[in-house]
Amino acid sequence: MNYICRMSQIIAFILALTPLYAAEFRLEATPSALEIPAGGEGLVSLVFDIPGGSHIYGNPLGPGTGKPTTVSVQNTHRGIVFKAPRFSEAKIHFSQGDRGYVRIYEKKAYIFLPVTVRKDVVPGKKRVVLTVDSLLCSQNSCVPKIMNLDYVVKVLPEGSRTSSADPLLLEMSRRAKEAGSALDPISGKAGSETEQVDIPYDFQPRYLAGENVTNIIQAILFGIIAGLILNFMPCVLPVVSLKVVGFITMGHDDRKKVLKMGILFSLGILTVFLVLATLAAFLGFGWGELFKKQGFLLVMIGIVFAMGLSMFEVFTLSPPSFSGKAPGEGLHPLLESYGKGLLATLLATPCSGPFLGGTLAWALLQPPVIVFVIFTSVGLGMAVPYLVLSAKPSLLKFIPKPGEWTITLERFMGFLLMGTTVYLLGILEQGLLLPALWFLLLVFMAFWQYGKYGSPVNPPLTRALSAAALLIILVGGYWSIFHSQGGAGSEGTEIHSGDFSLRKLAENNGLGKITVVKFTADWCPNCRLVESTSLYTEKVGRLIRENGIDLVTADITRHNAEAEGVMKKLGTRSIPFLAVFPPGEGFTRPWCLRDMYSEDDVVGALMKALKEVPEISVDDIIFGK
């Protein structure tokens, strides 16, 4: 009987291995022999064919259980150097029962070996042995795979050309992309800004505070309220100042004229929201993502700076003016109002507020028609105050008529706009800061000469030449300067914040630690505000330190594939956003806070996460009240 049981176990083991050999596991080197001139460099690609239903592990492996694939070189020759191997991007995989994820290759895998040859190496054929150590696994079992490849490096005389060198590198890049690689085989750097990461967790966020949108009627209502609140967000205040000056001027004008300008201003707001809806519905853009684009940000910096110059009367721009000065006659005032509406809404996009995050998160999961409806409702909400003021100019009758006091107010608004320019400069990439300052100098020169020679008191020819000079300086300066160029700190209390990564998240889960992830960006002033008042406080800081909670920063100022992928899985596309991940069973159900959360909200989310940590009694937790 024991003999029969033993045999059945052996047969079951053999059957378990059968799928691994149903298709051949192959390894080949490309090119079959590498030609390199003395003093030159080349690249060898190791190509794996992996049987269906099986995988090998990537390198780095990840925090989970497995064995990373490695490559070593035997019988090396003096003067021929094989540099550290570069692995194509591996898929993130999460196995049941394993708290950490691993990286795996399926079907195809590529490893790139850069090779350099010193100038003093004697030409000729040099044989080496490439050893690959991997673990081939199926659903049921794993088999070690150690494979040796005899390989030839043919050293050519110094200065020789290899006809296959450039096509080879192109072919390696193409194969890496086909395999889903985000790694450039030559530089070893990450790929384009459009790369995406497959998030291995099916998150089901629990929102401690904030609205829960469940249907389109509720979404429209919340959208209107969110748009109304946007007018009072920090990033919109400098432009609100322009609106205030404009309405003070218009409050004593003809009623029909005021109504037309209010409608055009509102149409400018709605135009931007329709553009944002198009980007969200068809290109996957999130709220505020335009400010990740450095070109867009530079244009906004130039416009805001020019508006500030206008407030200091460096120039008066007529067709159309972006300042808050009294509008002229004809078509120009209408274009001016429409332009102000466009600009105000563009500057509002870095901000989020109550109701906005939840509403847009729900909308972005709906069909395009619903996305357009919800974005339009937010735009209408933002436009409502100006429609009301333009329809009822009598509401402004209590304001004195324009006079000396409005000039002082304009100067004050100019300083606010210059402050906004400094803030926007701080968002730029480090290498663009100095070019941007040179560009602003050109903006100053362009509008100064226009203010001097482009005013209506000058002859038509002088005005035309000045307008042409304005365009030439701005467009030419922008092109020549920029096209010729090849985490928030603690405030209030000290809390260490590391960088976010999926690996860090999985490691903390395995260690039984709570992870707090703050999603933020330099272009989000609301993030700075809510972090300083609600996150970096003595109460929250003590709770984090005394319980070994790990705070990490997911910075999406630039493209961050892992952070943006997690946000999408958590059902949000806007910031500020905070997620508290308890370890263990509650790991995939984090406690989340969005938009303008409070200190009590943060404490409440931490307390709920602490209740879910094994072997920790909440009664023992002490923190200041």
HELIX and SHEET records of a PDB file:
HELIX    1   1 ASN A    2  ALA A   22  1                                  21    
HELIX    2   2 ALA A  165  GLU A  178  1                                  14    
HELIX    3   3 ILE A  216  LEU A  230  1                                  15    
HELIX    4   4 PRO A  234  VAL A  236  5                                   3    
HELIX    5   5 LEU A  237  MET A  250  1                                  14    
HELIX    6   6 ARG A  255  LEU A  283  1                                  29    
HELIX    7   7 GLU A  289  LYS A  292  5                                   4    
HELIX    8   8 GLN A  294  MET A  311  1                                  18    
HELIX    9   9 HIS A  332  ALA A  348  1                                  17    
HELIX   10  10 LEU A  356  ALA A  363  1                                   8    
HELIX   11  11 PRO A  368  ALA A  391  1                                  24    
HELIX   12  12 PRO A  393  LEU A  396  5                                   4    
HELIX   13  13 GLU A  404  ILE A  427  1                                  24    
HELIX   14  14 GLN A  430  LEU A  432  5                                   3    
HELIX   15  15 LEU A  433  TYR A  453  1                                  21    
HELIX   16  16 PRO A  460  PHE A  482  1                                  23    
HELIX   17  17 LEU A  502  LEU A  511  1                                  10    
HELIX   18  18 PRO A  525  VAL A  530  1                                   6    
HELIX   19  19 GLU A  531  LEU A  535  3                                   5    
HELIX   20  20 GLU A  538  GLU A  546  1                                   9    
HELIX   21  21 ALA A  561  LYS A  569  1                                   9    
HELIX   22  22 GLY A  584  GLY A  586  5                                   3    
HELIX   23  23 GLU A  599  LYS A  611  1                                  13    
HELIX   24  24 VAL A  618  ASP A  620  5                                   3    
SHEET    1   A 4 ARG A  26  THR A  30  0                                        
SHEET    2   A 4 GLU A  41  ASP A  49 -1                                        
SHEET    3   A 4 LYS A 108  VAL A 117 -1                                        
SHEET    4   A 4 ILE A  80  PHE A  82 -1                                        
SHEET    1   B 4 ARG A  26  THR A  30  0                                        
SHEET    2   B 4 GLU A  41  ASP A  49 -1                                        
SHEET    3   B 4 LYS A 108  VAL A 117 -1                                        
SHEET    4   B 4 ARG A  86  PHE A  87 -1                                        
SHEET    1   C 4 ALA A  33  PRO A  37  0                                        
SHEET    2   C 4 CYS A 142  LEU A 156  1                                        
SHEET    3   C 4 GLY A 124  CYS A 137 -1                                        
SHEET    4   C 4 THR A  70  GLN A  74 -1                                        
SHEET    1   D 3 ILE A  56  TYR A  57  0                                        
SHEET    2   D 3 VAL A 102  TYR A 105 -1                                        
SHEET    3   D 3 LYS A  91  HIS A  93 -1                                        
SHEET    1   E 6 ARG A 206  TYR A 207  0                                        
SHEET    2   E 6 TRP A 591  ARG A 594  1                                        
SHEET    3   E 6 PHE A 577  PHE A 581 -1                                        
SHEET    4   E 6 THR A 515  THR A 520 -1                                        
SHEET    5   E 6 ASP A 550  ASP A 555  1                                        
SHEET    6   E 6 GLY A 498  ASP A 499  1                                        
END                                                                             
